[in-house]
Amino acid sequence: MVAATLDDRLDWVVRQVGSIILGKERAIRLALSCLLAKGHLLIEDLPGMGKTTLAHALAQCLGLHYQRIQFTSDLLPADILGAAVYERQRETFVFHPGPIFAQLILADEINRATPKTQSALLEAMEEGQVTIEGETRKLPEPFFVIATQNPAYQIGTFPLPESQLDRFLMRIELGYPDVKAERLLLEGEDRREALVRMPVGMTPAQLHEAQAQVAGIHVAPLLLDYLQALLAFSRESGRFRGGLSPRAGLALLRAARAWALLHRRTHVLPEDLQAVLPAVVGHRLHPGDDHLEQSAADLVGQLLNAVLLPI
């Protein structure tokens, strides 16, 4: 039986998902923080790392209506959003909703679809609605997109446009399991069979309650000073192209509040902000002309090392 308090329920979700995705507690906590902050999540990694399983496990534990969309080069926007189909008996067009009308969408291998099809998600992710043939239709609440992406060097991939990337609150990687976790994985049962038996740990109403608590996590003025200093350095140092937008600053704040809640705190600490920073800004920072060979991790490291912590 799942404990009654919100903190205990969140801990239970982390443990349950961790029993499926072995040895990846930090990635699980980042993913759950993203959902608590009402954000969308991009998971970028090689095939076979557990990206799809993580999304399915989160949906199962949180009691969310789940739909998986396999993105391919021939996928059309109507395959995602739905379309009006003429029904002879009624002598009228009837709208048939697409798989986007679910609470948690897994956009699997999103970068295998063309940019036109990728853009079908933009309005849904930003507004929680879709416009089809001139009519706006609301999506279920809560509404999350978890997208998986193969590395860009793999054959048959299309790069995500920056406007699409910016809709994702976080981008994370799972990576290879450590030796102990991989041994447990090899000796254990099939992950899909374990998923079927996984109990529901929270209802959508309880998730909504948790999201409301995230918004109430206290942020001290000194921490806001630190956040603004990070944003200012990204824009003014010349090391980055464009710097971080105000939307990125708000995303950092929401994610840090969610991370603090997951660790049973009522206020945000500087280490909360630092913990979520790589996942929130790694896909938003771009090297300047003199730093073209630097990775996202290098850029985030520069940002953290250059801005002093508040005293």
N, C-alpha and C positions, 0 to 999 in steps of 0.2 A: 504493500500500500504506500502510495506516495505521500510524503509529509505535507501538512496543511499550509505551512508558511511559504510565502513567495520565494524567499531565499533558498529554502530547502527544495522547492520544486525546480528552481533553476540549477541547483547543484545536481539534482537527480537527472535532469536532461543531459548535463555535461557527462555524467558517469555513464548513462545509457548509450549515448552516441559514442563515447569512448570505448565501450565494449564491442562496438562494431568497427570503428576506425581506430585501430590499435596504435598507441604511442604518439598520438597527435593531439594532445590536450590543448596546447596553445592554439593550434589552427581551429579546433572546435570552439574554443572560447571566443576567438575572433569572429567566427561565423555567427555564433549566437549573439554576440555583441552587435553585429551588423543588423540582424533582424530586430533586436530590441530597440535599436536606434532608427527603425523604420527605413532601413537602407536596402539596396540591392547588392548582391555579392557576385564577384567574378573570381572563378578558380582557374588558374592557369597552370597546367602541368602536363607531363607526358601521359599517354593513354595507360590505363591500368593502375593508376595511383589511388583510386577510391573517390574521385570527384563526384561521380554520380551517386555512389553509395552514401556519401556524406549528405548530399541534398535530400535523398530519400529518407535517411534516418532522422534528419531534423524535422521534415514534414510529419513523419510518423509520431515522433515524440511530442510535437507541438499540436497534434490533432488537426492539421491543416489539410484541406482538399488539395491534392497534388496532381499535377499533370506534367508529363515529360514530352518535350518537343525535340525531335532529332533534326538538327539543322543540316541540310545538304545543299549542294549547288543548285538543285532544281526546285527547292522549296519556294513557294510564293507567299506574299503577304496574306492573301486570303486563307491559306492553309493554317495560319496562326490566328488571325482575327475572326474568321468566319465570313459568311456571305449570304446574301438573300437568294433563295432558290424558288423558282416558280412552282407552285403546287396546283395541279390541274383541278383537283376536287374543290379547292377553295377559290380558284380563279384569281389568285393573287400571289405576290411574292412574300415568302415567309423567311425571316432571318434565322439562320442556323449558326449558333455561336461556335467559335473555334476554341481550341484548347487554352487560349489566353484567359478564358473566364474561369480561373481557379485561384485559390489563395496562394499557392506556392507553385511557381512555374520553374521547371528545370529546362533551360535553353541549352541543350547538350551540343557541344562542339559548335558554338555560335559562329565562330570564324570560318566555318565551312560553307556558310550561306553567303549570297551576294550582298553587297552593301544595301541594295534596295530592300531586301528582305530583312536585314538587320535593323534597318530604320523603322520597320513596322513596330518595333518595341519602344521607340522613343516616347511617344505620347503616353503609352501605358505606364512606363516607368516614372515619368515625370508628373503626370496628372492623375494617375489611377483611373483612367478612362481611355476609350478608343472611339475614334470617329470613323464610321463606315457608311459610305454612300450618303454623306451629309448628315447623318444622325449620330449624336454622341451617346455612348452607352457606358454606364459606370461599371467598373470591375468590382469583384468581391472585396470585402475587407476582412482581415488584413490582406494586402497584396504584396508579394515578394517575387523577385526574379533572382534565381541563382543560375548563373551562366557558367559553363565550362568552356575552356579555350585550349586548343593544342598550341604548342610553340609555333611561332610564325615561320620557322624554317621548314616545317613539314609540308609535304606536297598537298595541294588542294585547299590551301587556306587563304582567306582574304583578311587584310588588316582591319581592325575595328576603327572607325573614324573617331577622332578625339571627342566629338560631341556625344558619341555613344559611350565611350570609356568614362566620361565625366558623370554619366548617370549612375555609375556603380559607386557606392559609398566606399567599398573596399575591394582590393584585389589581393588574393592570398595564393600560396602554393602549399601543397602537401609534402612533396618530396618522398624519397625512399624511406621506409621504416627502418628503425635501428635493428640490430641483430636480434635482440630479445623479442621485440614486437613481431618481427617477421617469422621467428620460430613459432610463436603462439598462433600466428596466422596460418602457417603451414600445418600445424598440428590440430587446429580447431575445425569447426564445422563451416560449411559454406556461408558466406556473409548474407546472401539473399535469403537463406532459410532462417537465419537469426533475425533478419529484419521483419519477417512475417510474424514472428512471435513477440516482437518488441511492443510493450504496452504504451499507451498514451500517457504522457506525464503532465501535460497542460492542455487546457481548452483554449480556443481562440479568445474567449472572454478573459481568461487569466493572462494570456499573452498581452492583451490590450491593457490590463491593469499594470503589468510589468513595464510596458512602454510609457505609461503615464508616470510611473515612478522615475524612469530614466529622465524625463523632462524636469523633474523636481530635484535632481541631484545638484547640490550647491557647487558653484564655481566661484572661487575667491578672486577679487580684483587683481592680485599678483599673478594668478595663473592666466588671466586674460592678457595681462601685460606680456607674459612669456609667449602665449599664442600669437599675439600681434607681432612680437619681435621675430618669431619664426617666419610669419607671412612676409614681413618687411624685408628680411634678409633674402628670401627667395626672389623677391622682385627687384631689389636694389643692388645685389652683390655682383651681378653680371655673370654669375656662374650658371644660371639657368635661363632657358628661353621662355620668357613670358611670366614666370613666377606663379605663385598660387593665387587663385581667385578668392573672392569673398565666399563663394559656395564651398570651396575647399576648407576655409576656416570654420564655417558652420558645420561641415561634415566632421572635422576633427573634434569639435566640441561635443557633438552628439555621440560620436564613437567613444570618446573618453568618458563621458557620463555613463554610457552603457557598460564599459569595462569596469568602472568603479562599482556599479550596482552588482555586477557579477562577482565582485570580490567583497561584497557585503559592506560597502562604504557608503556614507551619505554625502560625501564631498569628493571632489576630484583632486587627486594628487598629481604633481608633475610627472611621476612615473607612469600614471595612467595615460597621460597624453603621449608620452614617449613610447608606450607599449603599442598603441594603435597607429602611431605616425607612419611606419613603413607601409602598412596595409592601406592607409587612407591616401597618402600622397605619392606612393611609389609609381602609380600609373598617371599621375598628374604633373610630375616634374620631368622636364626635358632639358638635356644638357645644352649649354651655350655653344657657340661656334668653336670655342677653343677646347671643349671637353666632350667631343663627339663619341669617344670610345667608352665612356663611363656607364656603368650599369645603374639600374634604379637603386640598388642597395648602396652603391658608392655615393649617389646623389643625396640620399636620405642621411647617410653618415656625415656628409659635409654639412648638411643643415643642422644636425644635432650637435656636432662638434663646434660649430661657429657661434651658436647662440647660448649664452650662459643661463643656467638655471636661476630662478628667482630665489632670493635669500629669505 
